[in-house]
Amino acid sequence: MKKLTVVLTLASSFSAFSGDLVLGDLNFFQKKNAALLSTSLNYSYSTFEEVSATFGSNDFEASSIHFTNSLTYGLSDKTNVGLGVNYALRNRTYFENPPSGINELRTQEEGLSDFTILGNHRIWDENFFLDVIGGLTLGFGNKEVAFGTQNGVTEGNNYQGNHSLNLALATGQKREDNWEWRSFAGFDFHFAGKGDLIDDDISSTEYDSDRSLNWKLGGTVQYRTNYNWALAASLDYTIVDRLKLDTGFANSDLELESDNYFKLGFIGKYNVSEFILINLGYDFVPRYDVSVTRGTDERERENGAGHKLSAGAQILF
């Protein structure tokens, strides 16, 4: 398991200040008894090439249309808590040119995700901000994946099956010259879980998923052109742990090892009023490689560039 030691250097300047935060600011924090509803419609698309010692080379496409939603509440001026849940309209992987006799659809998942309990505690707000943020996803149902079938859609079981915990430290500043920044360092820990692989509506193979730990670093800068408009750019880096799926059959066990990867994001925000914000965003993930071993079959996967478009809104009440 990879280990990472993170040292955060907190800097301040004469032009930084901690007041006058408005909806859409990077370091925005709800006051006591205030609630914030956030929703976003996202479209993701990526390609990858998989080279197998058994099946040769195949090209795939992956696409997803899903909503991300959260509702948070200010328990105090220092502590916010909330609940998050996603809904996938479509989340599938398919062959670009399927081999003869093979269904073009490779995997498919739809429906609600598991619920995530959200938390944010502001430790410091003088000259700069320092927060502890986290989330606990409660995966009570088995994760189901429809494999190689047009009919095995897993309604109501999107991304389920594993409890997971993420924790991070975040720090930032808002400056008097309309610039703002925020950075974070943390981890995602996925507990061991169970799942089902549904194959052609005929069989269902159960598997065990080992625990895994991913480290994450990131930073965002934002410039507010006036009260209404803001533009932000972010850069995140993820250090990926190895993932193992155990089906109990030597020729079906799966082990996945991924390169670490970057994500670059851009977002434009418009404050309709003091209480309503709308935004448009674009995320880009450069190419990275993944090694997949299934039984005695070793596969090398080259992930093409990933793209995500999003349109969202926030309502403060």
Secondary structure as UniProt FT lines:
FT   TURN            14..15
FT   STRAND          16..17
FT   TURN            23..24
FT   TURN            26..27
FT   TURN            32..33
FT   STRAND          35..52
FT   TURN            53..55
FT   STRAND          56..74
FT   STRAND          79..95
FT   TURN            100..101
FT   STRAND          105..112
FT   STRAND          115..124
FT   STRAND          129..138
FT   STRAND          143..147
FT   TURN            155..156
FT   STRAND          164..175
FT   TURN            176..177
FT   STRAND          179..190
FT   STRAND          193..199
FT   TURN            200..202
FT   STRAND          203..209
FT   STRAND          212..224
FT   STRAND          229..239
FT   STRAND          243..246
FT   TURN            250..252
FT   STRAND          254..258
FT   STRAND          261..271
FT   STRAND          276..285
FT   STRAND          288..294
FT   TURN            295..296
FT   STRAND          297..303
FT   STRAND          306..316
//
